[in-house]
Amino acid sequence: MSQSADVLASRLVGAGLSAAEGEAKASLFAGALAALGPSTTDVRAWWVPGRIEFLGKHTDYAGGRSLLCATERGFAVVAIPRGDRRIRVHDACSGERADGELSADLVIPRDHWSNYPLTVCRRVARNFSGQLRGVDLAFASDLPSAAGLSSSSALIVATFLALDDANGLSERAEYGEAIRGAEDLAGYLGAVENGQSYRRLTGDHGVGTLGGSQDHTAILCARSGALVQYAFAPVRFEREVALPDEHIFVIAASGVAAAKTGSAREQYNRAAERAVAALRAWRSATGSAAPTLAAVLTEAPNVVERLHVAVERCSDSPFSPALVRDRVDQLRAELEIVQAAGDALARGDVGRLGALVDQSQANAERLLGNQVAETIELARSARELGAVAASAFGAGFGGSVYALVRTSEADVFRGRWVEQYSKAFPARAANASFFMTRAGPCALRG
């Protein structure tokens, strides 16, 4: 077991993970292998990382763009194909286990982590007919859960990769007609999560959130040492921008849970529904067939002003005109910021980069309304302590904040950041975690 775990960790280092992180992953894989029990023949293994949304707050489901990278933390996943349709998922860290089967009528618990792997099982059974094999799957993770780092989407990706391997899903005709590469797979798994259909692969109820495919794209398509810029709905690669070697991310998981199965779900969905309300108002006023709100923003030079008028005149929106206008303005600004920030980073203008990220954070606080006092303080104090750039990221309503800092100053910075947060929010700080990461490799098979 230990030798296999070491081999898997070495492959991650070869793919771009730092040596120190690679050593830590050997322990994770060993733990996941042990959770499978004594029968470890025919074991398959994967690394599935978390992600950092550098910029692109609530843009993906609206057809916008984001700058993304994978973290060096994530899930060590191992699986053994079964001879029946059952699936057993073991959390090697907590000792918990979830059981289900590949059934189109599988009943899924909503407020538990098993929601994610079992939703995949139900959707696979609906989208891929015929004989299917279940798996015994175990994972060990060093990624904080419910912290905005995409632990839930990583678990969805991991479960699908294991089921694909056990059943040869990617060799089937229905897969090939809909999914032609990693970007398409990210789009499909985003649809698995939100319940929408993906091309000919019919939708289901999903996990309960109205999100997009940003997380799955970062997990499956990230590149070591760089940010990747993707547009969404559908997923489209736009560019890669190298991160400076002399800088590293310090991540602060605030201690405020941002679980998609918890209270944050309804708040997250309201942000998505405000974008939908703006799109419907525009379609009703103009007869436009624009598929997303981001597409609307390209339809005319004065489209924002016209969209504001359409929103004001719309009589059937569940939101006030002011809330919908704010959502429009946040999306428009964020799309411009993503492009400008990528340009600034490409030319090494870290001063301009920091100012643009500050603007994104301010818009999240004022227009998007997805920030809490803890994430606002973490972003503010990080900049005060000298971070090149700092922002909350992910769904919001809790979660994490990144600070991009010089590697040579990272240890001192982290200590001072922890100290300031502990003074400002002592109760939250007790459950917070702070760690460093570079932009790591995407998901890969061991």
C-alpha positions in Angstrom: 0.0 0.0 0.0 2.6 2.6 1.0 4.7 1.9 -2.1 1.6 2.5 -4.3 0.8 5.7 -2.3 4.4 6.9 -2.8 4.2 6.2 -6.6 0.9 8.2 -6.8 2.4 11.1 -4.9 5.5 11.1 -7.1 3.3 11.4 -10.2 1.7 14.5 -8.8 5.1 16.1 -8.2 5.9 15.3 -11.8 2.7 17.0 -12.9 3.7 20.2 -11.1 2.8 19.7 -7.4 5.5 21.0 -5.0 7.7 18.4 -3.4 6.4 19.2 0.1 2.8 18.8 -1.0 3.6 15.6 -2.8 5.0 14.1 0.3 1.8 15.0 2.1 -0.3 13.3 -0.6 1.4 10.0 -0.1 -0.2 9.9 3.4 -3.6 10.8 2.0 -3.4 8.0 -0.6 -2.3 5.5 2.0 -5.3 6.5 4.2 -7.7 6.1 1.3 -6.3 2.7 0.3 -6.6 1.5 3.9 -10.2 2.6 4.0 -10.9 0.2 1.1 -10.0 -2.8 3.4 -7.8 -5.8 2.7 -8.9 -6.3 -1.0 -6.8 -3.9 -2.9 -6.4 -5.7 -6.2 -7.6 -3.8 -9.3 -7.4 -0.5 -7.5 -7.7 2.7 -9.5 -6.6 6.0 -8.2 -7.1 9.7 -8.9 -6.0 13.1 -7.6 -8.9 15.6 -7.7 -7.9 19.2 -6.5 -9.8 22.1 -5.1 -9.9 25.4 -6.9 -9.3 29.1 -6.5 -11.5 31.5 -8.3 -9.1 34.3 -8.8 -11.7 36.4 -10.5 -15.2 35.7 -11.9 -17.6 36.0 -9.0 -21.0 34.4 -10.0 -20.2 34.7 -13.7 -20.3 31.1 -15.0 -24.0 30.3 -14.9 -24.6 33.7 -16.5 -22.4 32.9 -19.5 -19.5 35.0 -18.3 -15.8 34.3 -17.8 -13.4 33.6 -14.9 -9.7 33.4 -14.1 -9.0 30.1 -12.2 -6.4 27.7 -10.9 -6.3 24.5 -8.9 -5.0 24.3 -5.4 -2.3 21.9 -4.2 -4.9 20.5 -1.8 -7.7 18.2 -2.7 -8.8 14.6 -2.7 -6.8 11.4 -2.9 -9.3 9.0 -4.4 -9.1 5.2 -4.9 -11.8 2.8 -6.2 -12.4 -0.8 -7.0 -15.1 -1.8 -9.5 -17.9 -4.0 -8.1 -19.9 -6.8 -9.7 -23.2 -5.2 -8.9 -24.8 -1.7 -9.2 -24.0 -0.8 -5.6 -21.7 2.1 -4.7 -20.0 2.5 -1.3 -18.2 5.8 -0.6 -15.8 5.9 2.4 -14.5 9.1 3.9 -11.1 7.9 5.2 -10.6 11.0 7.4 -14.0 10.9 9.2 -14.7 7.2 9.0 -18.2 8.0 7.5 -19.6 5.9 4.7 -22.4 6.5 2.2 -24.2 3.7 0.3 -26.3 3.8 -2.8 -26.8 2.3 -6.2 -26.8 3.2 -9.8 -30.5 3.7 -10.1 -32.5 6.4 -11.9 -34.9 6.5 -8.9 -32.2 6.6 -6.2 -33.5 8.6 -3.2 -30.8 11.0 -2.1 -30.3 12.7 1.3 -30.1 16.5 0.7 -28.3 17.9 3.7 -25.4 15.5 3.9 -22.1 15.2 1.9 -23.4 12.0 0.3 -25.8 14.2 -1.7 -22.9 14.8 -4.2 -21.7 11.3 -5.0 -25.2 9.8 -5.0 -26.5 12.6 -7.3 -23.8 11.4 -9.8 -25.0 7.8 -9.4 -28.6 8.7 -10.1 -27.7 10.9 -13.1 -25.3 8.3 -14.6 -28.1 5.7 -14.4 -30.4 8.1 -16.2 -28.0 9.1 -18.9 -26.3 5.8 -19.7 -28.5 2.8 -20.3 -27.7 -0.9 -20.0 -25.5 -2.8 -17.7 -23.7 -0.7 -15.1 -21.2 -1.6 -12.4 -20.9 0.1 -9.1 -17.7 0.9 -7.2 -16.2 0.8 -3.7 -14.6 4.3 -3.5 -12.6 5.8 -0.7 -11.2 9.3 -0.4 -8.9 11.3 1.9 -8.8 15.0 1.7 -6.7 17.9 3.0 -9.1 20.5 1.6 -11.2 22.4 4.1 -14.9 21.5 3.5 -17.7 24.0 3.0 -15.0 26.7 2.6 -15.6 27.9 -1.0 -12.7 25.7 -2.3 -15.0 23.4 -4.3 -14.8 20.3 -2.1 -18.3 19.4 -3.2 -17.6 19.7 -6.9 -14.4 17.8 -6.5 -16.4 14.9 -4.9 -18.7 15.0 -7.9 -15.8 14.9 -10.3 -14.1 12.1 -8.4 -17.3 9.9 -8.3 -17.8 10.3 -12.1 -14.2 9.5 -12.9 -14.5 6.3 -10.9 -17.8 5.3 -12.5 -16.5 6.1 -16.0 -13.5 3.9 -15.4 -15.6 1.0 -14.1 -18.1 1.2 -16.9 -16.2 2.6 -19.9 -18.7 5.5 -20.1 -16.4 7.6 -22.2 -16.3 4.8 -24.9 -20.1 4.8 -25.2 -21.9 6.4 -28.1 -24.1 8.7 -25.9 -21.0 10.0 -24.2 -19.1 10.7 -27.5 -22.1 12.5 -29.0 -22.2 15.0 -26.0 -18.7 15.1 -24.5 -15.6 15.5 -26.7 -13.0 16.6 -24.3 -12.2 17.9 -20.8 -14.1 21.2 -21.3 -17.2 19.3 -22.4 -16.9 17.0 -19.4 -16.7 20.0 -17.1 -19.9 21.4 -18.7 -21.6 18.1 -18.2 -20.6 17.7 -14.6 -21.8 21.2 -13.9 -25.1 20.1 -15.4 -25.1 17.0 -13.1 -24.7 19.4 -10.2 -27.3 21.9 -11.1 -29.7 19.4 -12.6 -29.9 20.8 -16.2 -29.7 18.7 -19.4 -26.5 18.7 -21.3 -27.0 18.3 -25.0 -28.7 14.9 -25.3 -27.9 13.8 -21.8 -31.2 14.5 -20.0 -31.2 16.5 -16.7 -32.4 15.6 -13.3 -32.9 17.4 -10.0 -29.1 18.0 -9.2 -27.8 18.8 -5.7 -30.1 21.8 -5.2 -28.0 24.7 -6.3 -28.3 26.8 -9.5 -24.6 27.0 -10.3 -22.6 26.6 -13.4 -19.5 24.7 -14.4 -16.7 27.0 -13.2 -15.5 24.7 -10.4 -15.5 21.6 -12.6 -13.6 23.4 -15.3 -10.9 24.5 -12.9 -10.6 21.0 -11.4 -10.4 19.3 -14.9 -8.6 21.9 -16.9 -6.2 23.8 -14.6 -2.5 24.2 -15.4 0.3 24.2 -12.9 1.8 27.6 -12.2 -0.8 29.5 -14.1 -4.3 31.0 -14.2 -6.6 29.7 -16.9 -9.3 32.0 -18.3 -12.5 30.3 -19.4 -15.8 31.5 -20.7 -18.9 29.5 -19.9 -22.3 28.3 -21.2 -20.7 26.5 -23.1 -17.2 26.1 -21.6 -14.6 27.7 -23.8 -10.8 28.2 -23.2 -9.7 31.7 -23.7 -6.1 31.9 -22.5 -3.5 30.9 -19.9 -1.7 33.6 -17.8 1.5 32.6 -15.9 1.7 33.4 -12.2 5.0 35.0 -11.1 7.3 32.4 -9.6 8.1 34.6 -6.7 4.5 34.8 -5.5 2.3 32.3 -3.7 -1.3 32.1 -2.5 -2.1 32.2 1.2 -5.6 31.0 1.8 -7.8 31.8 4.8 -10.8 29.6 5.3 -12.8 31.9 7.4 -14.5 29.4 9.6 -17.9 30.5 8.3 -19.3 27.5 6.5 -20.5 28.0 2.9 -22.0 24.6 2.4 -24.2 24.2 -0.7 -26.3 21.8 1.3 -26.8 24.3 4.1 -28.1 27.9 4.6 -25.8 29.3 2.0 -27.7 27.3 -0.7 -30.7 29.6 -0.8 -28.6 32.7 -0.7 -26.5 31.4 -3.6 -29.6 30.5 -5.6 -31.1 34.0 -5.1 -27.9 35.5 -6.7 -28.4 33.2 -9.7 -32.1 34.0 -9.8 -31.4 37.7 -10.0 -29.4 37.2 -13.1 -32.2 35.1 -14.6 -34.7 37.9 -13.7 -32.6 40.4 -15.7 -32.4 38.1 -18.7 -36.2 37.5 -18.7 -36.8 41.2 -18.4 -34.6 41.9 -21.5 -36.2 39.1 -23.5 -39.7 40.3 -22.7 -38.8 43.9 -23.6 -36.9 43.2 -26.8 -37.8 39.8 -28.1 -34.1 38.8 -27.8 -33.2 35.1 -27.8 -30.0 35.7 -25.9 -29.2 32.5 -24.0 -27.4 34.2 -21.0 -27.2 37.5 -19.3 -23.5 37.8 -20.5 -24.7 37.4 -24.1 -27.2 40.2 -23.5 -24.4 42.6 -22.5 -22.9 42.2 -26.0 -26.1 43.0 -28.0 -25.9 46.8 -28.2 -23.5 49.7 -27.3 -26.0 51.1 -24.8 -27.3 47.8 -23.6 -26.8 48.4 -19.8 -29.0 51.5 -19.9 -31.7 49.8 -21.9 -31.5 46.7 -19.6 -32.0 49.0 -16.6 -35.1 50.4 -18.2 -36.4 46.9 -19.0 -35.8 45.7 -15.5 -37.7 48.8 -14.1 -40.7 48.1 -16.3 -40.8 44.4 -15.6 -43.9 43.6 -13.6 -43.4 39.9 -12.8 -40.0 39.8 -11.2 -39.7 38.3 -7.7 -37.0 40.9 -6.9 -37.0 44.7 -6.6 -35.7 46.6 -9.7 -32.7 47.9 -7.6 -31.6 44.3 -6.7 -31.7 43.2 -10.4 -29.9 46.3 -11.6 -27.2 45.8 -9.1 -26.8 42.2 -10.4 -26.5 43.4 -13.9 -23.9 46.1 -12.9 -21.8 43.6 -11.0 -21.7 41.1 -13.8 -20.8 43.7 -16.4 -18.0 45.1 -14.2 -16.7 41.6 -13.3 -16.4 40.6 -16.9 -14.3 43.7 -17.7 -12.2 43.2 -14.6 -11.4 39.6 -15.5 -10.0 40.7 -18.9 -8.1 43.7 -17.5 -6.6 41.7 -14.7 -5.4 39.0 -17.0 -3.8 41.6 -19.1 -2.1 43.3 -16.1 -0.8 40.0 -14.8 0.6 39.1 -18.3 2.6 42.3 -18.4 3.7 42.0 -14.7 1.8 45.0 -13.5 1.0 43.8 -10.0 -0.1 47.3 -8.9 -2.8 47.4 -11.5 -3.7 43.8 -10.7 -4.3 44.6 -7.0 -6.5 47.6 -7.8 -8.7 45.5 -10.1 -9.1 42.7 -7.6 -10.0 45.3 -5.0 -12.7 46.6 -7.3 -14.1 43.1 -7.7 -14.2 42.6 -4.0 -15.9 45.9 -3.5 -18.6 45.0 -6.1 -19.2 41.7 -4.4 -19.8 43.5 -1.1 -22.0 46.3 -2.5 -23.7 44.9 -5.7 -23.6 41.1 -5.5 -24.2 41.1 -1.7 -22.5 37.7 -1.1 -20.0 38.8 1.5 -20.0 38.4 5.3 -18.2 40.5 7.8 -15.5 37.9 8.2 -14.5 37.7 4.5 -14.7 41.4 4.2 -12.2 41.8 7.1 -9.9 39.1 5.7 -9.7 40.8 2.3 -9.2 44.2 3.8 -6.5 43.2 6.3 -4.6 41.1 3.7 -4.1 44.2 1.6 -3.2 46.3 4.7 -0.5 43.7 5.5 1.0 44.0 2.0 -0.7 41.3 -0.2 -0.3 42.1 -3.9 -4.0 41.1 -4.3 -6.7 39.7 -2.0 -10.3 38.7 -2.5 -13.0 36.4 -1.2 -13.9 33.8 -3.8 -16.4 31.1 -4.6 -20.2 31.1 -3.9 -19.7 33.5 -0.9 -21.9 33.9 2.2 -18.9 32.6 4.1 -16.0 30.6 2.7 -12.4 31.7 1.9 -10.2 34.6 1.0 -7.0 34.4 -1.0 -4.0 36.7 -0.6 -1.3 36.7 -3.3 2.0 37.5 -1.6 5.7 37.2 -2.2 6.9 33.7 -1.3 9.8 35.1 0.8 7.3 37.0 2.9 4.6 34.3 3.1 5.3 32.8 6.5 5.5 36.2 8.2 2.4 37.4 6.4 0.4 34.3 7.3 1.3 34.8 11.0 0.3 38.4 11.0 -2.9 37.7 9.1 -3.9 35.0 11.6 -3.2 37.4 14.4 -5.4 40.2 13.0 -8.2 37.8 12.3 -8.1 36.3 15.8 -8.4 39.8 17.2 -11.3 40.8 15.0 -13.2 37.5 15.1 -11.9 35.3 18.0 -14.8 32.8 17.8 -14.6 32.3 14.1 -10.8 32.1 14.2 -11.0 29.0 16.3 -12.5 27.2 13.4 -10.5 29.0 10.6 -7.5 27.6 8.8 -4.7 29.3 6.9 -2.5 27.5 4.4 -0.2 28.3 1.4 -0.6 26.9 -2.1 0.7 27.4 -5.6 -1.4 26.9 -8.7 -1.4 23.1 -8.9 -2.2 20.5 -11.5 -5.6 19.5 -12.6 -7.3 16.2 -11.8 -5.3 13.2 -13.0 -5.3 9.5 -12.8 -2.7 7.6 -10.8 
